[in-house]
């Protein structure tokens, strides 16, 4: 048998004593996103957040560089 118990503790650095609940697992997402865009589109976006305007600017810069 497994006896499950809840142990409450307060984090002095968190808001209202709260702790992180899993947001740390999202830390790799931005890099994965821009790498997926680079793989799919052939251009690398170097600023976050990735917006349509930034993506179009990266595509236009790539095309201009390629044409030169």
PyMOL Python script that loads the backbone (N, CA, C, O; Angstrom):
from pymol import cmd

cmd.read_pdbstr("""\
ATOM      1  N   UNK A   1       0.826  -1.190   0.000  1.00  0.00           N
ATOM      2  CA  UNK A   1       0.000   0.000   0.000  1.00  0.00           C
ATOM      3  C   UNK A   1       0.867   1.250   0.000  1.00  0.00           C
ATOM      4  O   UNK A   1       1.957   1.275   0.573  1.00  0.00           O
ATOM      5  N   UNK A   2       0.366   2.266  -0.644  1.00  0.00           N
ATOM      6  CA  UNK A   2       1.050   3.556  -0.672  1.00  0.00           C
ATOM      7  C   UNK A   2       0.218   4.548   0.113  1.00  0.00           C
ATOM      8  O   UNK A   2      -0.973   4.725  -0.143  1.00  0.00           O
ATOM      9  N   UNK A   3       0.856   5.185   1.064  1.00  0.00           N
ATOM     10  CA  UNK A   3       0.180   6.182   1.889  1.00  0.00           C
ATOM     11  C   UNK A   3       0.572   7.567   1.380  1.00  0.00           C
ATOM     12  O   UNK A   3       1.733   7.961   1.495  1.00  0.00           O
ATOM     13  N   UNK A   4      -0.371   8.298   0.826  1.00  0.00           N
ATOM     14  CA  UNK A   4      -0.112   9.625   0.270  1.00  0.00           C
ATOM     15  C   UNK A   4      -0.465  10.676   1.305  1.00  0.00           C
ATOM     16  O   UNK A   4      -1.538  10.647   1.906  1.00  0.00           O
ATOM     17  N   UNK A   5       0.468  11.611   1.501  1.00  0.00           N
ATOM     18  CA  UNK A   5       0.228  12.701   2.440  1.00  0.00           C
ATOM     19  C   UNK A   5       0.597  14.017   1.777  1.00  0.00           C
ATOM     20  O   UNK A   5       1.556  14.084   1.008  1.00  0.00           O
ATOM     21  N   UNK A   6      -0.144  15.038   2.067  1.00  0.00           N
ATOM     22  CA  UNK A   6       0.146  16.371   1.549  1.00  0.00           C
ATOM     23  C   UNK A   6       0.959  17.120   2.596  1.00  0.00           C
ATOM     24  O   UNK A   6       0.566  17.226   3.758  1.00  0.00           O
ATOM     25  N   UNK A   7       2.097  17.633   2.159  1.00  0.00           N
ATOM     26  CA  UNK A   7       2.949  18.415   3.046  1.00  0.00           C
ATOM     27  C   UNK A   7       2.924  19.846   2.532  1.00  0.00           C
ATOM     28  O   UNK A   7       3.436  20.131   1.449  1.00  0.00           O
ATOM     29  N   UNK A   8       2.343  20.727   3.292  1.00  0.00           N
ATOM     30  CA  UNK A   8       2.247  22.121   2.875  1.00  0.00           C
ATOM     31  C   UNK A   8       3.463  22.899   3.359  1.00  0.00           C
ATOM     32  O   UNK A   8       3.921  22.738   4.490  1.00  0.00           O
ATOM     33  N   UNK A   9       3.967  23.737   2.479  1.00  0.00           N
ATOM     34  CA  UNK A   9       5.057  24.635   2.852  1.00  0.00           C
ATOM     35  C   UNK A   9       4.873  25.931   2.078  1.00  0.00           C
ATOM     36  O   UNK A   9       4.248  25.953   1.017  1.00  0.00           O
ATOM     37  N   UNK A  10       5.411  26.983   2.608  1.00  0.00           N
ATOM     38  CA  UNK A  10       5.248  28.303   1.996  1.00  0.00           C
ATOM     39  C   UNK A  10       6.579  28.741   1.403  1.00  0.00           C
ATOM     40  O   UNK A  10       7.620  28.647   2.053  1.00  0.00           O
ATOM     41  N   UNK A  11       6.536  29.216   0.178  1.00  0.00           N
ATOM     42  CA  UNK A  11       7.724  29.753  -0.478  1.00  0.00           C
ATOM     43  C   UNK A  11       7.755  31.254  -0.221  1.00  0.00           C
ATOM     44  O   UNK A  11       6.853  31.967  -0.662  1.00  0.00           O
ATOM     45  N   UNK A  12       8.763  31.749   0.475  1.00  0.00           N
ATOM     46  CA  UNK A  12       8.789  33.183   0.790  1.00  0.00           C
ATOM     47  C   UNK A  12       8.984  34.070  -0.440  1.00  0.00           C
ATOM     48  O   UNK A  12       8.726  35.272  -0.378  1.00  0.00           O
ATOM     49  N   UNK A  13       9.435  33.494  -1.555  1.00  0.00           N
ATOM     50  CA  UNK A  13       9.669  34.292  -2.758  1.00  0.00           C
ATOM     51  C   UNK A  13       8.473  34.332  -3.694  1.00  0.00           C
ATOM     52  O   UNK A  13       8.403  35.202  -4.563  1.00  0.00           O
ATOM     53  N   UNK A  14       7.545  33.424  -3.540  1.00  0.00           N
ATOM     54  CA  UNK A  14       6.401  33.357  -4.444  1.00  0.00           C
ATOM     55  C   UNK A  14       5.273  34.268  -3.998  1.00  0.00           C
ATOM     56  O   UNK A  14       5.186  34.635  -2.826  1.00  0.00           O
ATOM     57  N   UNK A  15       4.402  34.635  -4.943  1.00  0.00           N
ATOM     58  CA  UNK A  15       3.255  35.469  -4.561  1.00  0.00           C
ATOM     59  C   UNK A  15       2.318  34.694  -3.642  1.00  0.00           C
ATOM     60  O   UNK A  15       1.906  33.581  -3.967  1.00  0.00           O
ATOM     61  N   UNK A  16       1.990  35.267  -2.522  1.00  0.00           N
ATOM     62  CA  UNK A  16       1.118  34.646  -1.526  1.00  0.00           C
ATOM     63  C   UNK A  16       1.654  33.300  -1.050  1.00  0.00           C
ATOM     64  O   UNK A  16       0.888  32.441  -0.614  1.00  0.00           O
ATOM     65  N   UNK A  17       2.980  33.118  -1.135  1.00  0.00           N
ATOM     66  CA  UNK A  17       3.596  31.880  -0.684  1.00  0.00           C
ATOM     67  C   UNK A  17       3.488  30.734  -1.670  1.00  0.00           C
ATOM     68  O   UNK A  17       3.823  29.597  -1.338  1.00  0.00           O
ATOM     69  N   UNK A  18       3.022  31.017  -2.882  1.00  0.00           N
ATOM     70  CA  UNK A  18       2.823  29.966  -3.884  1.00  0.00           C
ATOM     71  C   UNK A  18       4.148  29.517  -4.482  1.00  0.00           C
ATOM     72  O   UNK A  18       5.139  30.246  -4.467  1.00  0.00           O
ATOM     73  N   UNK A  19       4.137  28.307  -5.004  1.00  0.00           N
ATOM     74  CA  UNK A  19       5.305  27.749  -5.675  1.00  0.00           C
ATOM     75  C   UNK A  19       4.974  27.499  -7.138  1.00  0.00           C
ATOM     76  O   UNK A  19       3.811  27.513  -7.543  1.00  0.00           O
ATOM     77  N   UNK A  20       6.009  27.275  -7.911  1.00  0.00           N
ATOM     78  CA  UNK A  20       5.825  26.945  -9.321  1.00  0.00           C
ATOM     79  C   UNK A  20       5.073  25.624  -9.429  1.00  0.00           C
ATOM     80  O   UNK A  20       5.307  24.696  -8.656  1.00  0.00           O
ATOM     81  N   UNK A  21       4.173  25.556 -10.392  1.00  0.00           N
ATOM     82  CA  UNK A  21       3.367  24.343 -10.539  1.00  0.00           C
ATOM     83  C   UNK A  21       3.722  23.551 -11.784  1.00  0.00           C
ATOM     84  O   UNK A  21       3.129  22.498 -12.018  1.00  0.00           O
ATOM     85  N   UNK A  22       4.643  24.006 -12.574  1.00  0.00           N
ATOM     86  CA  UNK A  22       4.998  23.271 -13.778  1.00  0.00           C
ATOM     87  C   UNK A  22       5.411  24.175 -14.920  1.00  0.00           C
ATOM     88  O   UNK A  22       5.641  23.703 -16.033  1.00  0.00           O
ATOM     89  N   UNK A  23       5.506  25.451 -14.661  1.00  0.00           N
ATOM     90  CA  UNK A  23       5.872  26.385 -15.716  1.00  0.00           C
ATOM     91  C   UNK A  23       7.297  26.150 -16.206  1.00  0.00           C
ATOM     92  O   UNK A  23       7.630  26.514 -17.334  1.00  0.00           O
ATOM     93  N   UNK A  24       8.129  25.555 -15.382  1.00  0.00           N
ATOM     94  CA  UNK A  24       9.511  25.292 -15.772  1.00  0.00           C
ATOM     95  C   UNK A  24       9.623  24.404 -16.993  1.00  0.00           C
ATOM     96  O   UNK A  24      10.592  24.488 -17.747  1.00  0.00           O
ATOM     97  N   UNK A  25       8.637  23.563 -17.184  1.00  0.00           N
ATOM     98  CA  UNK A  25       8.678  22.678 -18.349  1.00  0.00           C
ATOM     99  C   UNK A  25       8.460  23.436 -19.653  1.00  0.00           C
ATOM    100  O   UNK A  25       8.703  22.892 -20.730  1.00  0.00           O
ATOM    101  N   UNK A  26       8.009  24.672 -19.571  1.00  0.00           N
ATOM    102  CA  UNK A  26       7.787  25.481 -20.774  1.00  0.00           C
ATOM    103  C   UNK A  26       9.039  26.229 -21.213  1.00  0.00           C
ATOM    104  O   UNK A  26       9.024  26.883 -22.256  1.00  0.00           O
ATOM    105  N   UNK A  27      10.112  26.150 -20.450  1.00  0.00           N
ATOM    106  CA  UNK A  27      11.293  26.961 -20.755  1.00  0.00           C
ATOM    107  C   UNK A  27      11.947  26.602 -22.082  1.00  0.00           C
ATOM    108  O   UNK A  27      12.622  27.445 -22.672  1.00  0.00           O
ATOM    109  N   UNK A  28      11.771  25.398 -22.560  1.00  0.00           N
ATOM    110  CA  UNK A  28      12.359  25.014 -23.839  1.00  0.00           C
ATOM    111  C   UNK A  28      11.486  25.322 -25.038  1.00  0.00           C
ATOM    112  O   UNK A  28      11.926  25.174 -26.178  1.00  0.00           O
ATOM    113  N   UNK A  29      10.272  25.743 -24.801  1.00  0.00           N
ATOM    114  CA  UNK A  29       9.330  25.955 -25.894  1.00  0.00           C
ATOM    115  C   UNK A  29       9.749  27.043 -26.879  1.00  0.00           C
ATOM    116  O   UNK A  29       9.668  26.806 -28.085  1.00  0.00           O
ATOM    117  N   UNK A  30      10.194  28.227 -26.439  1.00  0.00           N
ATOM    118  CA  UNK A  30      10.539  29.259 -27.425  1.00  0.00           C
ATOM    119  C   UNK A  30      11.624  28.814 -28.407  1.00  0.00           C
ATOM    120  O   UNK A  30      11.525  29.072 -29.606  1.00  0.00           O
ATOM    121  N   UNK A  31      12.642  28.156 -27.900  1.00  0.00           N
ATOM    122  CA  UNK A  31      13.699  27.672 -28.787  1.00  0.00           C
ATOM    123  C   UNK A  31      13.189  26.628 -29.768  1.00  0.00           C
ATOM    124  O   UNK A  31      13.560  26.630 -30.942  1.00  0.00           O
ATOM    125  N   UNK A  32      12.340  25.742 -29.279  1.00  0.00           N
ATOM    126  CA  UNK A  32      11.769  24.719 -30.153  1.00  0.00           C
ATOM    127  C   UNK A  32      10.889  25.359 -31.224  1.00  0.00           C
ATOM    128  O   UNK A  32      10.876  24.916 -32.372  1.00  0.00           O
ATOM    129  N   UNK A  33      10.161  26.393 -30.845  1.00  0.00           N
ATOM    130  CA  UNK A  33       9.286  27.079 -31.797  1.00  0.00           C
ATOM    131  C   UNK A  33      10.088  27.742 -32.911  1.00  0.00           C
ATOM    132  O   UNK A  33       9.783  27.551 -34.088  1.00  0.00           O
ATOM    133  N   UNK A  34      11.112  28.521 -32.554  1.00  0.00           N
ATOM    134  CA  UNK A  34      11.874  29.207 -33.601  1.00  0.00           C
ATOM    135  C   UNK A  34      12.662  28.215 -34.455  1.00  0.00           C
ATOM    136  O   UNK A  34      12.877  28.461 -35.642  1.00  0.00           O
ATOM    137  N   UNK A  35      13.091  27.103 -33.871  1.00  0.00           N
ATOM    138  CA  UNK A  35      13.766  26.080 -34.671  1.00  0.00           C
ATOM    139  C   UNK A  35      12.793  25.402 -35.628  1.00  0.00           C
ATOM    140  O   UNK A  35      13.163  25.077 -36.756  1.00  0.00           O
ATOM    141  N   UNK A  36      11.568  25.187 -35.198  1.00  0.00           N
ATOM    142  CA  UNK A  36      10.557  24.602 -36.085  1.00  0.00           C
ATOM    143  C   UNK A  36      10.234  25.555 -37.233  1.00  0.00           C
ATOM    144  O   UNK A  36      10.063  25.127 -38.374  1.00  0.00           O
ATOM    145  N   UNK A  37      10.151  26.839 -36.925  1.00  0.00           N
ATOM    146  CA  UNK A  37       9.907  27.834 -37.979  1.00  0.00           C
ATOM    147  C   UNK A  37      11.079  27.848 -38.955  1.00  0.00           C
ATOM    148  O   UNK A  37      10.877  27.877 -40.169  1.00  0.00           O
ATOM    149  N   UNK A  38      12.296  27.828 -38.431  1.00  0.00           N
ATOM    150  CA  UNK A  38      13.479  27.834 -39.296  1.00  0.00           C
ATOM    151  C   UNK A  38      13.507  26.592 -40.176  1.00  0.00           C
ATOM    152  O   UNK A  38      13.864  26.668 -41.351  1.00  0.00           O
ATOM    153  N   UNK A  39      13.138  25.463 -39.616  1.00  0.00           N
ATOM    154  CA  UNK A  39      13.119  24.220 -40.388  1.00  0.00           C
ATOM    155  C   UNK A  39      12.048  24.261 -41.474  1.00  0.00           C
ATOM    156  O   UNK A  39      12.280  23.813 -42.597  1.00  0.00           O
ATOM    157  N   UNK A  40      10.890  24.792 -41.143  1.00  0.00           N
ATOM    158  CA  UNK A  40       9.775  24.815 -42.097  1.00  0.00           C
ATOM    159  C   UNK A  40       9.913  25.914 -43.140  1.00  0.00           C
ATOM    160  O   UNK A  40       9.582  25.709 -44.308  1.00  0.00           O
ATOM    161  N   UNK A  41      10.399  27.078 -42.723  1.00  0.00           N
ATOM    162  CA  UNK A  41      10.410  28.239 -43.611  1.00  0.00           C
ATOM    163  C   UNK A  41      11.780  28.535 -44.219  1.00  0.00           C
ATOM    164  O   UNK A  41      11.881  29.223 -45.235  1.00  0.00           O
ATOM    165  N   UNK A  42      12.817  28.015 -43.599  1.00  0.00           N
ATOM    166  CA  UNK A  42      14.156  28.288 -44.101  1.00  0.00           C
ATOM    167  C   UNK A  42      14.728  29.613 -43.633  1.00  0.00           C
ATOM    168  O   UNK A  42      15.787  30.028 -44.105  1.00  0.00           O
ATOM    169  N   UNK A  43      14.054  30.278 -42.724  1.00  0.00           N
ATOM    170  CA  UNK A  43      14.546  31.546 -42.170  1.00  0.00           C
ATOM    171  C   UNK A  43      14.519  31.467 -40.654  1.00  0.00           C
ATOM    172  O   UNK A  43      13.700  30.759 -40.068  1.00  0.00           O
ATOM    173  N   UNK A  44      15.421  32.199 -40.033  1.00  0.00           N
ATOM    174  CA  UNK A  44      15.488  32.186 -38.576  1.00  0.00           C
ATOM    175  C   UNK A  44      14.995  33.511 -38.020  1.00  0.00           C
ATOM    176  O   UNK A  44      15.482  34.578 -38.393  1.00  0.00           O
ATOM    177  N   UNK A  45      14.030  33.425 -37.130  1.00  0.00           N
ATOM    178  CA  UNK A  45      13.525  34.602 -36.421  1.00  0.00           C
ATOM    179  C   UNK A  45      14.352  34.723 -35.150  1.00  0.00           C
ATOM    180  O   UNK A  45      14.492  33.755 -34.403  1.00  0.00           O
ATOM    181  N   UNK A  46      14.901  35.910 -34.903  1.00  0.00           N
ATOM    182  CA  UNK A  46      15.819  36.074 -33.772  1.00  0.00           C
ATOM    183  C   UNK A  46      15.239  36.885 -32.627  1.00  0.00           C
ATOM    184  O   UNK A  46      15.941  37.174 -31.658  1.00  0.00           O
ATOM    185  N   UNK A  47      13.966  37.256 -32.723  1.00  0.00           N
ATOM    186  CA  UNK A  47      13.331  38.015 -31.644  1.00  0.00           C
ATOM    187  C   UNK A  47      12.031  37.345 -31.238  1.00  0.00           C
ATOM    188  O   UNK A  47      11.296  36.812 -32.069  1.00  0.00           O
ATOM    189  N   UNK A  48      11.768  37.384 -29.944  1.00  0.00           N
ATOM    190  CA  UNK A  48      10.507  36.868 -29.427  1.00  0.00           C
ATOM    191  C   UNK A  48       9.672  38.031 -28.933  1.00  0.00           C
ATOM    192  O   UNK A  48      10.241  39.016 -28.462  1.00  0.00           O
ATOM    193  N   UNK A  49       8.383  37.971 -29.015  1.00  0.00           N
ATOM    194  CA  UNK A  49       7.604  36.870 -29.567  1.00  0.00           C
ATOM    195  C   UNK A  49       7.662  36.864 -31.090  1.00  0.00           C
ATOM    196  O   UNK A  49       7.886  37.894 -31.726  1.00  0.00           O
ATOM    197  N   UNK A  50       7.456  35.694 -31.652  1.00  0.00           N
ATOM    198  CA  UNK A  50       7.414  35.571 -33.106  1.00  0.00           C
ATOM    199  C   UNK A  50       6.049  36.089 -33.551  1.00  0.00           C
ATOM    200  O   UNK A  50       5.010  35.513 -33.229  1.00  0.00           O
ATOM    201  N   UNK A  51       6.079  37.174 -34.287  1.00  0.00           N
ATOM    202  CA  UNK A  51       4.835  37.759 -34.793  1.00  0.00           C
ATOM    203  C   UNK A  51       4.826  37.630 -36.313  1.00  0.00           C
ATOM    204  O   UNK A  51       5.876  37.409 -36.918  1.00  0.00           O
ATOM    205  N   UNK A  52       3.673  37.762 -36.931  1.00  0.00           N
ATOM    206  CA  UNK A  52       3.641  37.724 -38.394  1.00  0.00           C
ATOM    207  C   UNK A  52       4.559  38.778 -39.019  1.00  0.00           C
ATOM    208  O   UNK A  52       5.209  38.514 -40.030  1.00  0.00           O
ATOM    209  N   UNK A  53       4.613  39.963 -38.422  1.00  0.00           N
ATOM    210  CA  UNK A  53       5.477  41.020 -38.963  1.00  0.00           C
ATOM    211  C   UNK A  53       6.951  40.638 -38.875  1.00  0.00           C
ATOM    212  O   UNK A  53       7.707  40.857 -39.821  1.00  0.00           O
ATOM    213  N   UNK A  54       7.357  40.075 -37.756  1.00  0.00           N
ATOM    214  CA  UNK A  54       8.761  39.669 -37.606  1.00  0.00           C
ATOM    215  C   UNK A  54       9.101  38.514 -38.539  1.00  0.00           C
ATOM    216  O   UNK A  54      10.204  38.452 -39.083  1.00  0.00           O
ATOM    217  N   UNK A  55       8.165  37.613 -38.719  1.00  0.00           N
ATOM    218  CA  UNK A  55       8.403  36.495 -39.630  1.00  0.00           C
ATOM    219  C   UNK A  55       8.523  36.995 -41.065  1.00  0.00           C
ATOM    220  O   UNK A  55       9.408  36.561 -41.803  1.00  0.00           O
ATOM    221  N   UNK A  56       7.649  37.897 -41.458  1.00  0.00           N
ATOM    222  CA  UNK A  56       7.725  38.454 -42.815  1.00  0.00           C
ATOM    223  C   UNK A  56       9.021  39.239 -43.009  1.00  0.00           C
ATOM    224  O   UNK A  56       9.633  39.169 -44.074  1.00  0.00           O
ATOM    225  N   UNK A  57       9.439  39.978 -41.994  1.00  0.00           N
ATOM    226  CA  UNK A  57      10.696  40.725 -42.091  1.00  0.00           C
ATOM    227  C   UNK A  57      11.875  39.771 -42.258  1.00  0.00           C
ATOM    228  O   UNK A  57      12.792  40.050 -43.031  1.00  0.00           O
ATOM    229  N   UNK A  58      11.858  38.663 -41.548  1.00  0.00           N
ATOM    230  CA  UNK A  58      12.934  37.675 -41.676  1.00  0.00           C
ATOM    231  C   UNK A  58      12.927  37.047 -43.065  1.00  0.00           C
ATOM    232  O   UNK A  58      13.987  36.821 -43.650  1.00  0.00           O
ATOM    233  N   UNK A  59      11.746  36.767 -43.592  1.00  0.00           N
ATOM    234  CA  UNK A  59      11.639  36.195 -44.939  1.00  0.00           C
ATOM    235  C   UNK A  59      12.143  37.195 -45.977  1.00  0.00           C
ATOM    236  O   UNK A  59      12.892  36.830 -46.883  1.00  0.00           O
ATOM    237  N   UNK A  60      11.731  38.453 -45.844  1.00  0.00           N
ATOM    238  CA  UNK A  60      12.166  39.481 -46.794  1.00  0.00           C
ATOM    239  C   UNK A  60      13.671  39.703 -46.724  1.00  0.00           C
ATOM    240  O   UNK A  60      14.319  39.871 -47.757  1.00  0.00           O
ATOM    241  N   UNK A  61      14.234  39.707 -45.520  1.00  0.00           N
ATOM    242  CA  UNK A  61      15.683  39.876 -45.377  1.00  0.00           C
ATOM    243  C   UNK A  61      16.424  38.694 -46.001  1.00  0.00           C
ATOM    244  O   UNK A  61      17.459  38.872 -46.642  1.00  0.00           O
ATOM    245  N   UNK A  62      15.899  37.512 -45.813  1.00  0.00           N
ATOM    246  CA  UNK A  62      16.513  36.317 -46.395  1.00  0.00           C
ATOM    247  C   UNK A  62      16.471  36.383 -47.920  1.00  0.00           C
ATOM    248  O   UNK A  62      17.462  36.085 -48.588  1.00  0.00           O
ATOM    249  N   UNK A  63      15.326  36.773 -48.463  1.00  0.00           N
ATOM    250  CA  UNK A  63      15.193  36.861 -49.921  1.00  0.00           C
ATOM    251  C   UNK A  63      16.098  37.947 -50.494  1.00  0.00           C
ATOM    252  O   UNK A  63      16.686  37.772 -51.562  1.00  0.00           O
ATOM    253  N   UNK A  64      16.209  39.073 -49.780  1.00  0.00           N
ATOM    254  CA  UNK A  64      17.077  40.158 -50.241  1.00  0.00           C
ATOM    255  C   UNK A  64      18.539  39.710 -50.221  1.00  0.00           C
ATOM    256  O   UNK A  64      19.291  39.992 -51.153  1.00  0.00           O
ATOM    257  N   UNK A  65      18.933  39.018 -49.166  1.00  0.00           N
ATOM    258  CA  UNK A  65      20.309  38.523 -49.050  1.00  0.00           C
ATOM    259  C   UNK A  65      20.603  37.479 -50.125  1.00  0.00           C
ATOM    260  O   UNK A  65      21.695  37.442 -50.692  1.00  0.00           O
ATOM    261  N   UNK A  66      19.635  36.654 -50.386  1.00  0.00           N
ATOM    262  CA  UNK A  66      19.797  35.591 -51.378  1.00  0.00           C
ATOM    263  C   UNK A  66      19.900  36.159 -52.797  1.00  0.00           C
ATOM    264  O   UNK A  66      20.618  35.614 -53.636  1.00  0.00           O
ATOM    265  N   UNK A  67      19.179  37.257 -53.062  1.00  0.00           N
ATOM    266  CA  UNK A  67      19.183  37.870 -54.389  1.00  0.00           C
ATOM    267  C   UNK A  67      20.473  38.651 -54.655  1.00  0.00           C
ATOM    268  O   UNK A  67      20.841  38.876 -55.808  1.00  0.00           O
ATOM    269  N   UNK A  68      21.148  39.055 -53.597  1.00  0.00           N
ATOM    270  CA  UNK A  68      22.360  39.881 -53.762  1.00  0.00           C
ATOM    271  C   UNK A  68      23.558  39.079 -54.210  1.00  0.00           C
ATOM    272  O   UNK A  68      24.641  39.635 -54.390  1.00  0.00           O
TER     273      UNK A  68
END
""", "prot")
cmd.dss("prot")
cmd.show_as("cartoon", "prot")
cmd.util.cbc("prot")
cmd.orient("prot")
